[in-house]
């Protein structure tokens, strides 16, 4: 598959994180000639936080992760691509159990501290014996980040990696993250997966609070087609090896935010058929939630997305999307700008606006839409991509 | 534009309705060489009921109709195509006022009993003087139903008409309806409009109750792309000329339901780029509302719609759409059938199912999807169309 035109020009090199060892393998679940299995071994004492799909048809691994998060500790992560083990009933639950039982013996750790994820086709039984037989032979390394990011890819056209450092009470800690898309979407290869590792020492409760809040403005603010996966998983592992003092995590939070935001945008830019990144800010809303709903209504509108694919500044469709969001908006104060140019103001077309002013902006790769609904002071920004012929090609022909 | 492959093979001939006279004209608002203005004169005593868009950026005409419905009486309907008069601020409100003032003199009726609709481009000022200057010269006829249906079209590829009769307390009444799409959607030509006329004598309150309820399972159960117009309008006019006794309206209600259902499906079948009609029933839900939300979640999923466009029975995406609907569903009892063939049962792929069983169904024009979520006894059926390359062509190139 052709690499997304929005792919990064270069990939960052991720350094070792004390307490994390990575390994990958070709277990042969579905793909030939590429890795499809990732193992991350985590030092004793590693705390973990997670955000999981709210889908009511969540996969067996998501349900198991939900249980494991209660303990707040992690020793092992096992991820396979090619099969999502979703909608596989009791058989799927048993598969996860067998993987955890085998890994627990091999890595000498408690089953409940093992986190699994699966991404790929829905509704086919996971051949878990391929995973359990591959596990013993996987060599572990502190620096196999690129390999790790590649092993979890499905329809992604490039691996997604990011790294940051942060200060906690005078100690420098490192944060590494990998993710896969391609969207919330990815056909029946359903899943957004992201794993973040740090050597920071942060208690589980605090770690979960930080992750949940920063997730809201990053991964929870992107959309490709509004479809929600049965397997969406974001996990943050903190090995504690930096041995920092507990205290002020604000710099860690800032760095984590930048890293999550970076990974989230990499996923949108690899959205199926994406040719443009669209940044939508809704301001003047009654609440943050209302602002986000309005921005998401615009971001998920097929009419807005097809217009942008055609470089058409069709702001009437933005008006429509604001109207259908169901949140308070003052029609007579509604304003819209595209690429910084006012196109509509106080509920009417801006008399000074002509399409030629934003023609070159619309032709570009980065489209910026700002809306003010004239009610309050809250705002939210979300990110999406355009809806192109390639989306239909990918999703119509995927299984054939 | 090429006529939809789902267009009806023939159009019904609608008979006169006592108390209704129709006229059309070429007012030249936007289109050349075709009619764009419809007037329907209604006899004194005509009662009216209506259902209007819930969009918070509703057009000036919708706001005026909302006011006029309070009186419960109608004498005139004026509809233009080519310009929606939406997002036109105070100027738009003034346009509606000028049209009503001129029509009120011409037709010798109260302004508040005049209903207007506009459908077409959003955000451009309505040249209302073209309408008011065309009005005096329009010849009225009792049988110009086909002309009426054509005058209100925008991106529709065929006119939409339906007719029924019904019995009220021994008297036969007639119901005629016209509608336009093409979808809730129709690019910046936003609007679903439908007008229904009957000679039945039905008090306003009763008429509104019947219309609101029957709208829920007909027009409110269709979707093309989940986008909601700023101008959606459904009006039902009852002239009372049949002079039936008040009493049992159940047969009228049944006939009205069939007529509304017919018009609603005609709109879906003319959805932009539509090549297949998809009928989705969600059963086993906690409530009717939950059932409809689940069915709509499937109907609005771009992943489901692109798969069906490619004749791919990708039921994993149906599972995903059930999961994201946010309504109660028992993963371990979830069942799915396509074209009457069970593909998944009790939360797992059906062991007896093979894709060849439904290959010919998937190749057809009518796709039937049934889902049971295993919670309760309520069900709902919704209708949509597939998502094809032509949708992107139409919506990307519309204004250029």
Contacts between the chains, C-beta under 8 A, distances in Angstrom:
chain1	res1	chain2	res2	distance
A	53	B	323	7.8
A	54	B	326	7.6
A	55	B	320	7.2
A	55	B	323	3.5
A	55	B	324	5.7
A	56	B	322	7.2
A	56	B	323	5.0
A	56	B	325	7.6
A	56	B	326	7.4
A	56	B	327	7.6
A	56	B	328	7.3
A	56	B	329	4.9
A	56	B	331	6.8
A	57	B	319	5.1
A	57	B	320	7.0
A	57	B	322	5.7
A	57	B	323	3.3
A	57	B	329	6.7
A	57	B	331	5.2
A	57	B	334	6.9
A	58	B	323	6.9
A	58	B	331	7.6
A	86	B	316	7.6
A	86	B	319	7.1
A	87	B	316	6.8
A	87	B	319	4.7
A	87	B	331	7.5
A	87	B	334	7.6
A	87	B	344	7.0
A	87	B	347	6.5
A	87	B	348	6.9
A	87	B	349	7.5
A	88	B	348	6.3
A	88	B	349	7.9
A	89	B	332	6.3
A	89	B	346	6.8
A	89	B	347	4.5
A	89	B	348	3.8
A	90	B	332	7.8
A	90	B	348	8.0
A	91	B	348	7.0
A	121	B	316	6.7
A	122	B	316	3.1
A	122	B	317	7.7
A	122	B	319	5.8
A	122	B	320	7.0
A	123	B	315	6.8
A	123	B	316	5.0
A	123	B	319	6.8
A	123	B	344	6.8
A	123	B	348	7.6
A	123	B	349	4.8
A	124	B	349	7.2
A	185	B	303	6.6
A	187	B	303	6.4
A	187	B	314	7.5
A	187	B	317	7.4
A	188	B	314	5.8
A	188	B	316	3.9
A	188	B	317	6.1
A	188	B	320	8.0
A	190	B	316	7.1
A	190	B	320	5.8
A	225	B	301	8.0
A	225	B	302	4.5
A	225	B	303	6.7
A	226	B	300	7.8
A	226	B	301	7.9
A	226	B	302	7.3
A	227	B	301	5.5
A	227	B	302	6.7
A	227	B	303	5.2
A	227	B	317	7.7
A	227	B	320	6.2
A	227	B	321	7.1
A	227	B	324	6.6
A	228	B	320	7.0
A	228	B	323	6.9
A	228	B	324	3.7
A	229	B	320	6.7
A	230	B	319	6.7
A	230	B	320	5.7
A	230	B	323	5.5
A	300	B	226	7.8
A	301	B	225	8.0
A	301	B	226	7.9
A	301	B	227	5.6
A	302	B	225	4.5
A	302	B	226	7.3
A	302	B	227	6.7
A	302	B	302	6.8
A	302	B	387	7.7
A	302	B	391	7.4
A	302	B	395	7.3
A	303	B	185	6.6
A	303	B	187	6.4
A	303	B	225	6.7
A	303	B	227	5.2
A	303	B	395	5.8
A	306	B	391	7.2
A	306	B	392	5.2
A	306	B	395	3.9
A	306	B	396	4.9
A	307	B	395	6.5
A	307	B	396	6.6
A	309	B	392	6.9
A	309	B	396	5.5
A	310	B	395	7.8
A	310	B	396	3.2
A	310	B	397	6.1
A	310	B	400	7.2
A	312	B	396	6.7
A	312	B	398	7.7
A	312	B	399	5.8
A	312	B	400	6.6
A	314	B	187	7.5
A	314	B	188	5.7
A	314	B	398	7.7
A	314	B	399	6.2
A	315	B	123	6.8
A	316	B	86	7.6
A	316	B	87	6.8
A	316	B	121	6.7
A	316	B	122	3.1
A	316	B	123	5.0
A	316	B	188	3.9
A	316	B	190	7.1
A	317	B	122	7.8
A	317	B	187	7.4
A	317	B	188	6.1
A	317	B	227	7.8
A	319	B	57	5.1
A	319	B	86	7.1
A	319	B	87	4.8
A	319	B	122	5.9
A	319	B	123	6.9
A	319	B	230	6.7
A	320	B	55	7.2
A	320	B	57	7.0
A	320	B	122	7.0
A	320	B	190	5.7
A	320	B	227	6.2
A	320	B	228	7.0
A	320	B	229	6.7
A	320	B	230	5.7
A	321	B	227	7.1
A	322	B	56	7.2
A	322	B	57	5.7
A	323	B	53	7.8
A	323	B	55	3.5
A	323	B	56	4.9
A	323	B	57	3.3
A	323	B	58	6.9
A	323	B	228	6.9
A	323	B	230	5.5
A	324	B	55	5.7
A	324	B	227	6.6
A	324	B	228	3.7
A	325	B	56	7.6
A	326	B	54	7.6
A	326	B	56	7.4
A	327	B	56	7.6
A	328	B	56	7.3
A	329	B	56	5.0
A	329	B	57	6.8
A	331	B	56	6.8
A	331	B	57	5.2
A	331	B	58	7.6
A	331	B	87	7.5
A	332	B	89	6.3
A	332	B	90	7.8
A	334	B	57	6.9
A	334	B	87	7.6
A	344	B	87	7.0
A	344	B	123	6.8
A	346	B	89	6.8
A	347	B	87	6.5
A	347	B	89	4.5
A	348	B	87	6.9
A	348	B	88	6.3
A	348	B	89	3.9
A	348	B	91	7.1
A	348	B	123	7.6
A	349	B	87	7.4
A	349	B	88	7.9
A	349	B	123	4.8
A	349	B	124	7.2
A	387	B	302	7.7
A	387	B	392	6.7
A	388	B	392	6.9
A	389	B	389	5.7
A	389	B	392	5.6
A	391	B	302	7.4
A	391	B	306	7.2
A	392	B	306	5.2
A	392	B	309	6.9
A	392	B	387	6.7
A	392	B	388	6.9
A	392	B	389	5.6
A	392	B	392	6.7
A	395	B	302	7.3
A	395	B	303	5.8
A	395	B	306	3.9
A	395	B	307	6.5
A	395	B	310	7.8
A	396	B	306	4.9
A	396	B	307	6.6
A	396	B	309	5.5
A	396	B	310	3.2
A	396	B	312	6.7
A	397	B	310	6.1
A	398	B	312	7.7
A	398	B	314	7.8
A	399	B	312	5.8
A	399	B	314	6.2
A	400	B	310	7.2
A	400	B	312	6.6
